Amino acid sequence: MGGRGSKWQAGVAISSMIKMASINRDSTAVVLYSLEADGILIPEFTSQWTWADNTNDTPVATRSNTGGVITIDAGGHDAWTTYDEFAVLYRAGIDGDFICDIRITAQEFQDNWSKAGIMVRNDMTAPGSSTGYVIMCRTPGSGYSFQYDSNDNGYLDRHVTNTVGQSLPVWLRLKKVGTTFGGYRSSNGTSWTLHSSITRASANTVQDVGIFVTSHNFGNLSLCTFEDFVMDQS
């Protein structure tokens, strides 16, 4: 997973909180979680990671890992307003501030609004009701999109979308400081642009964070490939 292998260390103290105004990690920050570092195996992954198919669709969603390259193949109507249908591989109980990055190397087109990216919410096991809900994603036809639940009903209903520089591969970042979330985009994983940010008072200190896919085309799967998942905590 690129040149980040030297950062995969456990039991090392993390530097002080990285402010939302800065999009660069502190040079002493240590990656606490990574798909490869946790030794994910097919098909079980590890007990530290949870897989959930919330698409309510047939065929069912699947996931796999080969050498740290993660694929998620999922359907679902959408994750938006009256639908909250997606498949997600996530870490439960992330306590406090974090910066989460992912590289998307492939995304199968099923709709202009097929989505693949990073999701955070208070409880991944409660689609359609859990609050503190924010995503940063790529869509094949509509570009980068930062979306959130503005009225705390458990459904995404506001978005900031931009089609600039969306050719694959793309890097996405979701950053949390307190109850403020920032979505970032990058074409190289080094230079980041703040896409949008929002404060959600409903966000718990402890939340679930993961990578997700929804095809926006019920009955049809969107196969997406992810690499270089890392999460820093302060």
BAFI-3210 file (N, C-alpha, C; in Angstrom, 3 decimals, decimal comma, padded with zeros to 6 digits):
// residues 234
n [1|2|3|4|5|6|7|8|9|10|11|12|13|14|15|16|17|18|19|20|21|22|23|24|25|26|27|28|29|30|31|32|33|34|35|36|37|38|39|40|41|42|43|44|45|46|47|48|49|50|51|52|53|54|55|56|57|58|59|60|61|62|63|64|65|66|67|68|69|70|71|72|73|74|75|76|77|78|79|80|81|82|83|84|85|86|87|88|89|90|91|92|93|94|95|96|97|98|99|100|101|102|103|104|105|106|107|108|109|110|111|112|113|114|115|116|117|118|119|120|121|122|123|124|125|126|127|128|129|130|131|132|133|134|135|136|137|138|139|140|141|142|143|144|145|146|147|148|149|150|151|152|153|154|155|156|157|158|159|160|161|162|163|164|165|166|167|168|169|170|171|172|173|174|175|176|177|178|179|180|181|182|183|184|185|186|187|188|189|190|191|192|193|194|195|196|197|198|199|200|201|202|203|204|205|206|207|208|209|210|211|212|213|214|215|216|217|218|219|220|221|222|223|224|225|226|227|228|229|230|231|232|233|234]
n.u [000,845|001,653|004,049|003,639|004,185|006,111|004,919|003,089|002,664|002,205|000,990|002,296|002,639|000,481|000,785|-000,205|-003,539|-004,552|-005,327|-008,412|-007,993|-005,635|-004,461|-002,522|-000,922|000,518|004,020|004,861|002,790|001,219|000,103|-002,681|-004,544|-004,864|-005,816|-004,118|-002,181|-003,597|-003,735|-005,660|-007,567|-008,921|-011,934|-012,541|-011,508|-010,620|-011,383|-011,414|-012,465|-015,577|-018,052|-020,805|-023,726|-025,929|-027,578|-030,017|-030,527|-030,521|-028,284|-026,471|-024,193|-020,598|-017,213|-013,616|-010,126|-006,929|-003,670|-003,771|-005,329|-008,530|-011,729|-015,065|-018,236|-021,240|-024,786|-027,885|-030,352|-029,592|-027,732|-029,305|-031,652|-034,650|-033,604|-031,209|-029,086|-026,407|-023,160|-020,638|-017,362|-016,002|-014,548|-015,534|-016,415|-014,529|-012,725|-012,888|-011,008|-010,043|-008,194|-008,933|-007,934|-008,313|-007,604|-009,123|-009,169|-010,634|-013,945|-016,971|-019,283|-022,626|-024,488|-024,699|-024,586|-023,590|-021,826|-018,725|-016,598|-015,697|-017,256|-018,837|-020,561|-022,734|-023,595|-023,145|-024,749|-027,305|-028,807|-030,621|-031,453|-029,400|-027,482|-025,215|-024,016|-021,985|-020,439|-017,667|-017,178|-016,632|-018,205|-019,131|-020,214|-020,913|-018,933|-016,721|-018,174|-019,380|-021,334|-024,090|-026,199|-028,560|-030,729|-030,837|-032,251|-031,296|-030,736|-028,881|-028,973|-027,984|-025,600|-022,337|-020,952|-018,532|-017,078|-014,416|-011,264|-011,723|-010,841|-009,832|-006,878|-008,249|-007,852|-009,349|-010,238|-011,437|-011,977|-012,127|-012,695|-013,515|-016,845|-016,826|-016,537|-014,445|-014,218|-011,932|-010,128|-007,907|-005,526|-003,214|-002,578|-000,946|-001,041|-003,672|-007,080|-009,480|-012,713|-015,298|-016,894|-018,520|-020,333|-021,649|-023,692|-024,844|-023,053|-021,459|-018,811|-017,549|-017,523|-018,455|-016,412|-015,739|-015,216|-017,270|-019,824|-022,375|-024,572|-026,547|-028,371|-030,629|-030,497|-028,294|-024,808|-022,034|-018,733|-015,987|-012,669|-010,339|-007,477|-004,683|-005,816|-005,796|-005,773|-005,394|-005,221|-005,670]
n.v [-001,191|001,378|003,852|003,950|002,060|002,181|003,705|002,192|001,530|000,387|001,297|003,722|007,047|009,681|012,827|016,178|017,532|017,940|020,794|021,816|023,749|023,146|021,036|019,203|016,373|016,219|015,828|013,924|012,249|009,062|006,264|004,639|002,706|000,406|-001,293|-003,323|-003,475|-004,516|-007,120|-008,278|-010,935|-012,981|-014,858|-013,567|-011,160|-009,208|-009,388|-006,817|-005,313|-004,609|-005,905|-004,825|-005,314|-003,242|-002,872|-003,983|-005,464|-007,582|-009,079|-009,913|-007,764|-007,946|-008,414|-008,254|-008,997|-008,574|-008,688|-006,238|-004,697|-003,652|-004,725|-003,774|-004,772|-003,697|-003,009|-001,347|001,254|003,926|006,217|008,525|010,962|009,464|006,926|004,697|002,928|000,838|-000,741|-001,466|-001,456|-001,294|000,385|000,104|002,274|004,464|006,718|010,072|012,693|012,398|011,622|010,372|008,597|007,482|005,741|005,571|003,355|002,139|002,301|001,059|002,031|002,541|004,413|007,977|008,904|006,837|005,846|005,938|005,801|007,433|006,957|008,222|007,825|007,793|005,204|002,462|000,259|001,056|001,966|004,579|005,781|006,397|009,143|012,024|011,871|011,697|011,869|011,516|011,320|009,778|010,096|008,558|010,184|012,662|013,711|014,690|014,449|015,837|014,994|015,221|014,661|016,854|017,292|015,410|012,980|010,589|010,243|011,163|014,467|016,848|018,308|019,028|019,344|018,689|018,565|018,720|017,419|014,533|012,143|008,756|007,350|008,530|010,383|010,487|012,281|012,329|014,283|014,743|017,006|017,558|018,245|018,938|018,360|017,786|017,460|016,335|016,399|014,867|014,525|013,181|012,273|013,737|016,592|018,375|019,443|021,348|020,369|020,694|021,598|020,893|021,409|019,171|018,886|016,648|014,597|012,007|011,641|009,188|007,303|005,359|004,424|004,057|002,492|002,723|001,646|002,416|001,620|003,134|002,091|-000,013|-003,527|-003,835|-004,191|-002,211|-002,383|-001,621|-000,484|-000,152|001,349|001,936|002,697|004,626|005,719|008,358|009,273|011,773]
n.w [000,000|-001,052|000,064|002,794|004,655|006,720|008,628|009,960|012,963|016,258|019,530|019,919|020,966|019,914|018,263|019,278|018,818|015,447|013,780|012,196|010,297|009,076|006,504|006,438|007,867|011,137|011,358|013,126|013,547|013,869|012,090|013,167|012,381|009,774|006,805|005,823|007,828|009,926|009,226|007,498|006,231|003,625|003,938|006,217|007,176|009,962|013,496|014,343|012,388|010,829|008,713|006,821|005,039|003,957|001,826|001,124|-001,129|-004,078|-006,304|-003,249|-001,479|-001,673|-000,423|-000,656|-000,139|-001,424|-001,012|000,365|-001,279|-001,469|-002,368|-002,909|-003,755|-004,548|-004,391|-004,118|-003,680|-003,052|-000,963|000,352|001,233|001,234|001,125|002,560|001,751|001,473|001,335|003,717|005,081|008,165|011,071|014,319|017,021|017,109|018,855|019,468|017,755|014,288|011,265|008,186|005,363|001,951|-001,073|-004,188|-006,764|-008,730|-010,003|-010,704|-013,145|-012,513|-012,282|-012,627|-010,058|-008,498|-005,590|-003,818|-001,060|002,032|005,134|008,058|011,092|013,979|014,575|012,756|012,569|012,461|010,029|008,394|010,699|012,508|013,684|013,321|010,825|008,061|004,842|002,558|-000,799|-004,052|-007,204|-010,322|-012,374|-011,375|-009,849|-007,110|-003,874|-000,919|001,721|004,051|006,945|007,629|009,304|011,241|010,939|010,183|007,519|004,635|003,333|002,367|000,159|-001,198|-004,237|-006,767|-009,928|-010,641|-011,571|-011,297|-012,347|-012,146|-010,577|-007,417|-004,375|-001,191|001,741|005,047|007,782|011,263|013,857|017,020|016,748|014,154|010,687|007,925|004,426|002,054|-001,072|-003,475|-006,107|-006,016|-003,502|-001,908|-002,140|-000,891|-001,203|000,423|000,296|001,404|004,531|007,680|010,716|012,994|015,548|016,550|016,370|018,009|020,464|020,232|017,346|014,392|011,637|008,189|004,896|002,031|-000,344|-002,652|-005,275|-006,486|-008,201|-008,116|-007,762|-009,311|-009,223|-008,128|-008,651|-006,749|-006,084|-003,495|-001,990|000,221|002,735|005,594|008,997|011,153|014,551|017,064]
ca.u [000,000|002,455|005,202|003,254|004,407|006,913|004,086|002,192|003,219|001,196|001,456|003,127|001,815|000,159|001,013|-001,374|-004,613|-004,293|-006,446|-009,148|-007,478|-004,482|-004,800|-001,364|-000,704|001,731|005,048|005,075|001,585|001,406|-001,110|-003,131|-005,316|-004,777|-006,344|-003,045|-001,499|-004,408|-003,612|-006,942|-007,524|-010,180|-012,963|-012,935|-010,866|-010,299|-012,463|-011,398|-013,219|-016,933|-018,650|-022,260|-024,438|-027,191|-028,150|-031,356|-030,546|-030,081|-027,435|-025,951|-022,878|-019,455|-015,951|-012,460|-008,838|-005,779|-002,463|-004,089|-006,264|-009,868|-012,831|-016,444|-019,151|-022,496|-025,916|-028,615|-030,963|-028,794|-027,673|-029,770|-033,034|-035,507|-032,849|-029,921|-028,711|-024,989|-022,331|-019,553|-016,352|-015,764|-014,052|-016,498|-015,931|-013,377|-012,914|-012,265|-010,668|-009,318|-008,054|-009,054|-007,647|-008,480|-007,406|-010,039|-008,495|-011,621|-015,343|-017,830|-020,409|-024,016|-025,283|-023,872|-024,515|-022,977|-020,941|-017,698|-015,801|-015,541|-018,490|-018,806|-021,841|-022,692|-023,839|-023,315|-025,751|-028,651|-029,069|-031,931|-031,795|-028,211|-027,150|-023,798|-023,817|-021,261|-019,622|-016,897|-017,201|-016,515|-019,250|-018,598|-020,698|-021,190|-017,698|-016,540|-019,349|-019,382|-022,755|-024,344|-027,573|-028,716|-031,853|-030,690|-033,249|-030,621|-030,569|-028,153|-029,907|-027,312|-024,346|-021,497|-020,431|-017,646|-016,582|-013,028|-010,212|-012,270|-010,334|-009,189|-007,253|-008,448|-007,691|-010,344|-009,928|-012,469|-011,294|-013,016|-012,156|-014,702|-018,033|-016,666|-016,028|-013,966|-013,978|-010,846|-009,881|-006,546|-005,220|-001,926|-002,415|000,011|-001,622|-005,093|-007,968|-010,698|-013,904|-016,342|-016,892|-019,788|-020,385|-022,860|-023,744|-025,339|-021,959|-020,917|-017,352|-017,204|-018,294|-017,993|-015,802|-015,359|-015,310|-018,594|-020,250|-023,768|-024,564|-027,599|-029,054|-031,080|-030,397|-027,047|-023,667|-020,929|-017,495|-015,048|-011,395|-009,764|-006,133|-004,044|-006,637|-005,080|-006,477|-004,620|-005,975|-004,886]
ca.v [000,000|002,573|004,035|004,271|000,923|002,534|004,396|001,257|001,183|000,355|001,636|004,921|008,215|010,552|014,233|016,949|017,627|018,648|021,708|021,710|024,706|022,555|019,791|018,326|015,703|016,487|014,905|012,870|011,432|007,652|005,624|003,642|001,651|000,236|-002,592|-004,299|-003,603|-005,360|-008,487|-008,743|-012,118|-013,348|-013,829|-013,122|-009,923|-009,461|-009,021|-005,372|-004,716|-005,133|-005,808|-004,713|-005,116|-002,545|-002,496|-004,569|-005,708|-008,860|-009,913|-009,294|-007,138|-008,759|-007,710|-009,133|-008,346|-009,251|-007,891|-004,892|-004,061|-003,997|-004,525|-003,851|-004,896|-003,453|-002,367|-000,383|002,401|005,131|006,736|009,902|011,288|008,356|005,669|004,621|001,583|000,837|-001,745|-000,745|-002,124|-000,191|000,242|000,605|002,850|005,357|007,684|011,377|013,266|011,510|011,909|009,112|008,715|006,309|005,921|004,788|003,076|001,696|002,442|000,643|002,934|002,077|005,639|009,155|009,114|005,747|006,469|005,164|006,727|007,302|007,238|008,265|008,063|007,331|003,762|001,869|-000,810|001,654|002,789|005,211|006,384|006,889|010,537|012,326|011,144|012,492|011,088|012,141|010,256|010,020|009,559|008,480|011,198|013,937|014,202|014,565|014,927|015,852|014,946|015,071|014,652|018,186|017,374|014,325|011,923|009,364|010,189|012,269|015,335|018,044|017,930|019,961|018,461|019,366|017,592|018,986|016,443|013,315|010,951|007,784|007,200|009,732|010,229|011,178|012,427|012,824|014,722|015,133|017,715|017,850|017,866|019,520|017,416|018,351|016,528|016,786|015,613|014,975|013,735|012,510|011,818|014,615|017,938|018,220|020,596|021,271|020,344|021,350|021,208|021,108|021,037|018,424|018,763|015,312|013,623|011,554|011,582|007,870|007,022|004,304|005,007|003,022|002,720|002,258|001,711|002,231|001,702|004,042|001,380|-001,195|-004,762|-003,836|-003,978|-001,345|-002,939|-000,535|-000,923|000,810|001,080|002,954|003,191|004,924|006,602|008,949|009,859|012,673]
ca.w [000,000|-001,222|000,914|004,156|005,527|007,880|009,609|010,622|014,259|017,316|020,859|019,913|021,262|018,797|018,551|019,663|017,837|014,200|013,615|010,943|009,326|008,404|005,841|006,480|009,126|011,885|010,894|014,110|013,670|013,564|011,604|014,128|011,766|008,335|006,421|005,717|009,111|010,787|008,761|006,987|005,398|002,987|003,830|007,547|007,597|011,363|014,407|014,554|011,283|010,695|007,380|006,862|003,779|004,220|000,530|000,951|-002,571|-004,624|-005,454|-002,033|-001,598|-001,269|-000,292|-000,666|000,048|-002,005|-000,839|000,816|-002,209|-001,007|-003,308|-002,426|-004,888|-003,837|-005,063|-003,305|-004,352|-002,831|000,403|000,148|001,631|001,670|001,095|003,245|001,323|001,156|002,002|004,377|005,893|009,091|012,420|015,291|018,267|016,988|019,938|019,328|016,452|013,389|009,843|007,475|003,930|001,103|-002,516|-005,015|-008,029|-009,723|-009,599|-011,812|-013,382|-012,570|-012,339|-012,369|-008,623|-007,737|-004,594|-003,126|-000,261|003,482|005,872|009,517|011,764|015,358|014,682|011,423|012,611|012,469|008,837|008,373|011,987|013,209|013,382|013,183|009,574|007,067|003,916|001,482|-001,783|-005,487|-008,062|-011,685|-013,287|-010,717|-009,246|-005,665|-003,153|000,542|002,038|005,479|007,438|008,219|010,245|012,216|010,795|009,785|006,071|004,012|002,620|001,864|-000,488|-001,942|-005,282|-007,709|-010,898|-010,992|-011,325|-010,717|-013,023|-011,265|-009,172|-006,613|-002,934|-000,382|003,163|005,948|009,001|012,356|015,020|017,818|015,975|012,824|009,706|006,671|003,342|001,193|-002,284|-003,975|-007,294|-005,847|-002,131|-001,225|-002,109|-000,587|-001,316|001,223|-000,554|002,195|005,938|008,377|012,121|013,329|017,004|016,883|016,287|019,285|020,557|019,691|016,142|013,498|010,441|007,240|003,452|001,631|-001,744|-003,052|-006,743|-006,971|-009,285|-007,391|-008,524|-010,062|-008,357|-008,531|-008,126|-006,456|-005,533|-002,559|-001,494|001,072|003,836|006,829|009,924|012,241|015,649|017,906]
c.u [000,882|003,590|004,869|003,577|005,169|006,106|003,200|002,826|002,110|001,830|002,378|002,222|001,646|000,371|-000,293|-002,318|-004,219|-005,509|-007,100|-008,593|-006,298|-004,882|-003,621|-001,246|000,548|002,765|005,300|003,863|001,870|000,073|-001,501|-003,818|-005,018|-005,258|-005,249|-002,363|-002,275|-004,437|-004,904|-006,755|-008,886|-010,645|-013,253|-012,523|-010,428|-011,447|-012,497|-012,173|-014,577|-017,435|-020,159|-022,800|-025,810|-027,895|-029,596|-031,590|-030,146|-029,517|-026,872|-024,578|-021,788|-018,231|-014,824|-011,202|-007,753|-004,579|-002,725|-004,973|-007,661|-010,879|-014,154|-017,348|-020,559|-023,531|-026,545|-029,194|-030,073|-028,596|-028,012|-031,258|-033,800|-034,825|-031,573|-029,375|-027,270|-024,359|-021,103|-018,646|-015,838|-015,103|-015,065|-015,770|-014,663|-013,606|-012,149|-011,964|-009,906|-009,135|-008,024|-008,852|-007,929|-008,174|-008,377|-009,394|-009,439|-013,017|-016,224|-019,039|-021,722|-024,979|-024,316|-023,644|-024,145|-021,935|-019,957|-016,858|-015,768|-016,839|-018,209|-020,222|-021,762|-022,819|-024,117|-024,392|-027,175|-028,860|-030,481|-032,349|-030,580|-027,819|-025,627|-023,236|-023,194|-020,517|-018,794|-016,711|-016,866|-017,725|-018,722|-019,006|-020,907|-020,002|-017,590|-017,774|-019,167|-020,839|-022,955|-025,838|-027,797|-029,793|-031,902|-031,824|-032,633|-030,437|-029,763|-029,117|-029,291|-025,997|-023,659|-020,723|-019,643|-017,029|-015,109|-012,138|-010,656|-011,765|-009,597|-007,711|-007,471|-008,218|-008,762|-009,870|-011,164|-011,815|-012,317|-012,220|-013,349|-015,939|-018,009|-015,978|-015,595|-013,742|-012,946|-010,722|-008,448|-006,392|-003,918|-001,672|-001,453|-000,531|-003,134|-005,838|-009,182|-011,897|-015,067|-016,207|-018,239|-019,610|-021,713|-022,852|-024,181|-024,244|-021,448|-019,392|-016,841|-018,123|-017,699|-017,517|-015,412|-015,449|-016,580|-018,793|-021,764|-023,849|-025,543|-028,351|-029,460|-031,067|-029,126|-025,895|-022,654|-019,663|-016,463|-013,805|-010,777|-008,351|-005,734|-004,986|-005,746|-005,951|-005,519|-005,578|-005,068|-005,312]
c.v [001,243|002,630|004,294|003,150|001,270|003,228|003,434|000,757|001,237|000,771|002,832|006,125|009,075|012,002|014,947|017,144|018,457|019,510|021,558|022,652|024,154|021,250|018,842|017,679|016,250|015,428|013,765|011,975|010,008|007,064|004,512|002,462|001,589|-001,159|-003,645|-004,536|-004,487|-006,807|-009,067|-009,922|-012,352|-014,677|-013,150|-011,692|-010,125|-008,989|-007,525|-004,634|-005,386|-004,890|-005,760|-004,464|-004,539|-002,148|-002,953|-005,000|-007,151|-008,616|-009,152|-008,697|-008,094|-007,878|-008,725|-008,305|-009,192|-008,329|-006,465|-004,111|-004,565|-003,749|-004,645|-003,799|-004,811|-002,764|-001,318|000,752|003,633|005,308|008,217|009,994|010,040|006,995|005,800|003,211|001,590|-000,406|-001,041|-001,707|-001,070|-000,629|000,873|001,264|003,659|006,550|008,975|011,769|012,251|012,168|010,569|009,353|007,396|006,693|005,001|004,607|002,592|001,875|002,135|001,565|002,151|003,250|006,802|009,379|007,848|006,364|005,469|006,131|006,383|007,732|007,270|008,507|007,461|005,814|003,192|000,789|-000,274|002,543|003,357|005,800|006,986|008,284|010,729|011,790|012,062|011,534|012,029|011,068|010,750|009,408|009,538|009,630|012,565|014,485|013,914|015,118|014,745|015,964|014,728|015,114|015,945|018,256|016,204|013,303|010,609|009,186|011,397|013,144|016,654|017,601|019,136|019,104|019,265|018,326|017,764|017,796|015,117|012,035|010,052|007,637|008,549|009,380|011,060|011,220|012,932|013,077|015,180|015,826|018,159|017,337|018,500|018,521|018,162|017,254|017,113|015,867|015,845|014,099|012,952|012,003|012,656|016,022|017,813|019,540|020,376|021,388|021,058|020,900|021,549|020,732|020,365|018,158|017,366|014,251|013,272|011,641|010,272|007,569|005,841|004,938|003,886|003,460|002,050|002,369|001,617|002,478|002,732|003,424|000,022|-002,429|-004,880|-003,438|-003,024|-001,856|-001,830|-001,099|000,200|000,372|002,187|003,545|003,415|005,841|007,056|009,456|010,742|012,535]
c.w [000,000|-000,230|002,356|005,127|006,782|008,962|010,390|011,898|015,286|018,630|020,917|020,118|020,022|019,214|018,869|018,498|016,622|013,891|012,249|009,890|008,547|007,758|005,812|007,850|009,807|011,508|011,873|014,290|013,227|013,135|012,570|013,462|010,274|007,990|006,403|007,057|010,070|010,310|008,237|006,055|004,762|003,595|005,159|007,864|009,047|012,224|014,660|013,473|011,175|009,279|007,523|005,465|004,105|002,924|000,360|-000,489|-002,864|-006,006|-004,259|-002,302|-001,106|-001,114|-000,307|-000,443|-000,595|-001,876|-000,426|-000,122|-001,866|-002,115|-002,562|-003,650|-004,322|-004,712|-004,172|-004,116|-004,268|-001,330|000,284|000,456|002,060|001,636|001,918|003,021|000,801|001,780|002,540|005,143|006,863|010,386|013,364|016,461|018,161|017,912|019,649|017,899|015,602|012,028|009,133|005,980|003,222|-000,336|-003,250|-006,379|-009,110|-009,150|-010,798|-011,927|-013,385|-012,673|-012,139|-010,880|-007,850|-006,799|-004,015|-002,319|001,207|004,163|007,359|010,027|013,159|015,476|013,300|011,402|012,556|011,254|008,875|009,699|012,689|012,731|013,360|011,880|008,518|006,140|003,031|000,437|-003,183|-006,175|-009,494|-012,594|-012,701|-009,954|-007,766|-004,959|-001,647|000,961|003,531|005,764|008,217|009,296|011,221|012,162|010,322|008,298|005,591|003,229|002,156|001,233|-001,094|-002,937|-006,296|-008,621|-011,229|-010,645|-010,763|-011,382|-012,037|-011,592|-008,493|-005,152|-002,238|001,063|003,894|007,296|010,029|013,445|015,852|017,118|014,579|011,901|008,452|005,653|002,392|-000,007|-002,743|-005,207|-007,143|-004,428|-001,309|-001,048|-001,980|-000,720|-000,433|000,306|000,142|003,640|006,560|009,846|012,405|014,833|017,437|016,849|017,683|019,281|019,962|018,512|015,380|012,189|009,483|005,796|002,949|000,130|-001,796|-004,548|-007,295|-008,156|-008,738|-008,284|-009,326|-009,147|-008,975|-007,846|-007,970|-005,771|-004,708|-002,170|-000,522|002,104|005,046|007,692|011,006|013,301|016,476|019,351]
res [m|g|g|r|g|s|k|w|q|a|g|v|a|i|s|s|m|i|k|m|a|s|i|n|r|d|s|t|a|v|v|l|y|s|l|e|a|d|g|i|l|i|p|e|f|t|s|q|w|t|w|a|d|n|t|n|d|t|p|v|a|t|r|s|n|t|g|g|v|i|t|i|d|a|g|g|h|d|a|w|t|t|y|d|e|f|a|v|l|y|r|a|g|i|d|g|d|f|i|c|d|i|r|i|t|a|q|e|f|q|d|n|w|s|k|a|g|i|m|v|r|n|d|m|t|a|p|g|s|s|t|g|y|v|i|m|c|r|t|p|g|s|g|y|s|f|q|y|d|s|n|d|n|g|y|l|d|r|h|v|t|n|t|v|g|q|s|l|p|v|w|l|r|l|k|k|v|g|t|t|f|g|g|y|r|s|s|n|g|t|s|w|t|l|h|s|s|i|t|r|a|s|a|n|t|v|q|d|v|g|i|f|v|t|s|h|n|f|g|n|l|s|l|c|t|f|e|d|f|v|m|d|q|s]
***
